[in-house]
Amino acid sequence: MTRRSNTVCLLILFLAVATAGSAGRADSQIQRNGERDFDFEIGAWHTHLKVSSRIAHPFSGSNTWNEYQGTSIVKQLWNGRANMVELEVDGPAGHLEALSLRLYNPQSHQWSLNVANSKSGVMGVPTVGEFKNGRGEFYDQETIGGRVMLVRNIWSNITATSCHFEQAFSDDGGQTWETNWIATDIRKTDAPDRKD
């Protein structure tokens, strides 16, 4: 091979490597479209809910849990880019009603979860996050009992007929978490508007 042939071969090899590297960087910067991530939950669900007294008094050492049974109805809005959840459950500690409006942001590729209960009628701080590998993680920061806390919501064990949700608080920047809300949902096979 001549010197010129070697130079041309090296130039071609350099361009091939540079192009491959640029393509790899571009691929890694492309965010997945998550606007259909909550489609699994559209419909009616039997809900088993456990709520800890720690939800109102985090890190107090209390370990009392109240259990509830009821229904979650999840309705799709904006062709899947939003949905609304109506939760209604009853247990020995009383009756709970909550509403969650979930909105997909196409710029950030994340969801904001906005929750209110029937007692306050006010939306809380939005919890923001996304799904990766079949698991949804959402975070916010709130003042609870005069202390600033991180709040984490996790969806896991998602199948066509069931899913699991947990909420936890952290007062040490996310090093440790204290779970205070656990919901297990099983898809209903009867009429969606019938209450348990």
N, C-alpha and C positions, 0 to 999 in steps of 0.2 A: 504494500500500500504506500502511496505517496504521502508526502507531508500534507498536501492539500486535502486528500481523501480523509486523512486522520482528523484534520481540523473540521471538515464538514461533518464527519461522524460524531465528533465530540459536541459540535453545535446542535446537531439533531438530538443527541442524548440529553444535553442540557435543557433544551426546549421541552422535551418529553417529560422530564422530571419536574420542571417548573410548572408546566401545565397540569400535571397530575396533582402537584401540591396545591395549586390554586383551586382546582376542582374539589379536593378534599376539604379545604378550608371553607369553601362556599357551601358544600353539603353539610358540614357541621354547624354552620350558622343558620341553616334553614330550620325554622321552627315548625313542628307538626301542627296541623289544624286540629284543634280539640273541640270544635263547636258541637260535635255529636257525642261527647264523652258521657253525658248524663242520659243518653237514650235508653240505657239499660234499665233506668228507674221509672220510665213513663208507665203509668198504670196504677193499679190499686194493690195495696200491701197490708197484710196483717203485721202489726208492729208490736214487738215486745221491748219495752223500754225500762232501763234501770237508771235512776238519777240519784247521785250521791248528795248528801248534805254539804259536801265540800264545794258544790257549785256556788253556794252563797257564802261559804266560809272556807276558802281554800287554805290548805296547809295548816289546818287547825287541829289535826290529829283525829278528827271525827271519821268514823267509818260506817255510818248509817246509810243504807240504800233503800229507796222506795221503788217498787216495781209497778208498772202500768201495762195494760193491754189496750189495743185500739187499732186505728186505721191511719195509713198515710195514703193520700191520693196525690199523684204527681201528674201534672198536665203540661204538655209541651206548648211552648209559645215561640213565635218568630221562626218557625220551621226548624226548631231544635237549638237555636242560639240563645234561648231562655227557657225557663220552666218555673212552675210554681208548685210548691208542696203545701198541702194542708194536712197537718197532724192533729189528730184528736184521740186522746187516750184517757183511760180511767184506772184508778187503783185505790188502795186503802187510804192514801194520802190526799185523794181528791181527783179533780178533773183538770186536764191540761189541754190547751189548744195553742198551736203555733202555726205560723205561716212563714215560708221561706221563698224568696224570690231570687233565682239564680240567673245571672247575666254573663254572657260570654263576650269578652273583649277581643275582637279580631286583630287588633294591633299588638297586644301583649301575649295573645294566645293563652289567656288565663280566664278563669271564672271568678266572679265575686258572688259571695253567698250572703244574702241580706235577710235577717231573721227578726220576726216580731212575735210576741205572744199576745193573747187576747186580753190579758190583765193590763198591760202597759199600752198596747196599740202603737208602739213606736219601734221603728227599725233600729237594730243595734249596729255596731261597728261592722262594716263588711269584712268578711274573711276571704282572703284571696289566695288562689293557687291553681293547681292543674293535676292532671292524671299522667302517670308514667308507669309503664309496665303493669297496667291493670290496677293500680293503687292511686287513689286521689289524696293529696295533702294540701291543706289550706291553712293559712296563718293570719293572725291579726294581733294587735296589742290593745289591751283594755285596762281601765282602772277598776279594780274589784275590791271592795272593802278598803278603799283608800290606798291600795297598793297596785303598782303597774305590773301587769302579767302578760306573758305571751299566751295566746290561745291557739290550739292546734285541733283541726278536724281531719279525721282520716276515714276514707272509704276503703274497704278491703273485702276479700272473700266474695267477689262479685261473680254471680252466675246468672243464668236466665231466670231463675226462680227465687234467688235469695241474695242478700247483701248485708254487710256489717258496717256500722258507723260508731266511731268513738270521738269524744271531745276530751281534751286534757288541758290543764293550765301548767305554766312554768313560771317560777319567780326567780330563777337563776340563769336567765338568758337561753333557755332551751337545753341545759345540761341534764336536768331531770324533769319528768312530767308526772302530774297527778291526774288520773282519769276521773271524770265526774259525770259522764253521760254516755251510756252504751245502748245502742239500738240494733236489734236484729230484725230484719224484715223478710217475710216470706210472701211471695206473690199470691194474690187472691185469685181463685178460679171462679168465684161467684160474682154477682153483680157488683160493679165498682162503687156504687153509691150506698151500699148497705153497710151500716156501722156494726162493728163487733158487739 
